Amino acid sequence: MNTSKLGGKSVIARIEMNTEEASFGQVTAAIFEAGGDIVAIDVIQTSSHTTIRDVTITVIDTVDIDIITERIRTLPGVRLQHLSDRTFLLHLGGKIETKLKAPIQNRDDLSRVYTPDVARVCMAIHEEPRKAFTLTVKRNTVAVISDGSAVLGLGNIGPYAAMPVMEGKSMLFKQLADVDSFPICLDTQDTEGIIAAIKAIAPAFGGINLEDISSPRCFEIEQRLREELDIPVFHDDQHGTAVVLYAALINALKVVGKSVEDLKVVVCGIGAAGIACSKILLSAGVKNIIGVDRIGALTADQTYDNPMWQWYANHTNPDRLSGTLQEVIQGADVFIGLSAGGILKREHVQTMAERPIVFAMANPVPEILPEEAEDIVGVIATGRSDYPNQINNVLCFPGIFRGALDCRASAINEEMKLAAAEAIASAVSDKERSRHYIIPSVFNQQVVSGIRDLVIRAAIRTGVARRIPREYR
């Protein structure tokens, strides 16, 4: 067995074979020749002339699945009854469910949870609305909301197709931080419609996680909701990316021996994530950031139709550099890529400062592959899990909402984001830190608790905490 493929995609092929016309050896040979590895064989049914078996096959690419099924179908005496993709099987009926915290076992239970006794709880909240945080699911529940207009790697696929991603996010909230959440995909891409819908459902939730909403609409939607709601509103594509990126930078700077104040940073791709990453770096003390998009470097010498680009140009690039990525990257200490695969070349990296830091986060293909520049950089990171130093939003959003909910924060502010980044960075000890390990695993148990602690402290310090947990009094 070729174990190198075991981390790939997996399917189960149910194969019916006429034993007088074909042998199972022919089937296995066809699968191997088409690029598949057989990891399990289960006999489902046999008779004197036929046998039905479930064959579990792993492949590297989904294209290999099509090739394998075509090869099986061409074999005489062999019929492919069914092909089950294990990923699809995992999604059957959705990936989350609701469960009762207490069972309803008799009429007394029924009266207390529903009618008539529930009326006393309703009136208590009516008289004092803030009690909704203690007497309803609002206390621990986040809405994961998208319009499906900018799903990572897929684009504008709409609300129905975006739902599996939002369900997955809800799973991560629960498993990593014990935050209850529910995926909500809105069947509108109208800015005012989205804002109105979220405001209308907000009473049930303690926080709003916006996801996969296209730029520039996402900026106005988040800003308006932050102003008009009294619960945290967090656009994870912007701020989750920014928090984890800054955490990675904290440790990368320790590896290469540079300080934040002295950096020249080039950010390539000035969309939602690029702007958020730049804002957190400015808050952290970086003084020289140059943003580059398809038109070249953004500079205050120019006027832009995109209002966010204009804001960006007015707040960055103090030396008003102009030109292409190749021109402005010369002498840069840090490259941050949130753009497109393959646009950063080895020769560009060679013109950067000594021991440069390269964060090539385009997915699925980074701006430059690590193997193309590993020998000439101080540290390199990507957004992919198959390379060291994955910059992944999953490290941020469970813990930052855990902290915000536990102190009933009215917002997630910049100080709380910086605190979350510090917590993530500190999960990598001085002894562990190296050029190949600047960011912890998403399964590191210290991450969520560390973020929660520093986020609560930041919320209390900045006056947005409406409840002080007992351990902080």
PyMOL commands that set and color helices and strands:
alter all, ss='L'
color gray80, all
select helices_A, chain A and resi 3-5+24-33+62-73+86-91+107-113+118-127+129-135+137-140+158-177+191-204+217-228+236-256+260-262+272-284+307-315+325-328+346-349+370-373+393-395+397-406+414-426+445-461+470-472
alter helices_A, ss='H'
color red, helices_A
select strands_A, chain A and resi 9-18+37-46+50-59+78-85+141-146+180-185+207-210+233-235+264-268+288-293+296-297+334-337+357-360+379-382
alter strands_A, ss='S'
color yellow, strands_A
deselect
rebuild
show_as cartoon
